[in-house]
Amino acid sequence: MPFVRISLPKKLSLETKNNISESVHQSLIQEFNIPLADYFHVIEELENHQIKYPENYLGIPHSDEIIYVQITAGQGRTLEQKKKLYHQIAIRIASTTPIPINNVIIILLENNGLENWSFGNGEIQEQKHLKK
């Protein structure tokens, strides 16, 4: 784990979509210490009318290039790790795509990582890389 759902405008190029996904994955490796092969992403392409956002929220402007990155991960990361993750994701996306940093929205959902995942075979696998 984690599981990542990226919701973004359909109009973005395939290269941009791939760079967004790779930016998130590399940031998770760096800041959450996930294994390289732990790469479970869904990229959800939406028409402009399916993406709702305020033009300005908390003093941060948003435009029709807005993307949403929803990460479901096991509990146990510190506030500092989360801050670093959000920063890395936003910086990497902004530096490898035309998406400006202010248009990167990140949502982290945490659960008990030991029993709330099945990666196949209809079984709960033991994630050896997680601390129990």
Buried (B, 14 or more C-beta within 10 A) or exposed (E): BBBBBBBBBEEBEEEBBEBBBBBBBBBBBBBBEBEEEBBBBEBEEBEEEEBEEEEEEEEEEBEEBBBBBBBBBBEEBEEEEBEBBBBBBBBBBBEBBEBBBBBBBBEBEBBEBBEEBEEEEEEEEEBEEBEE
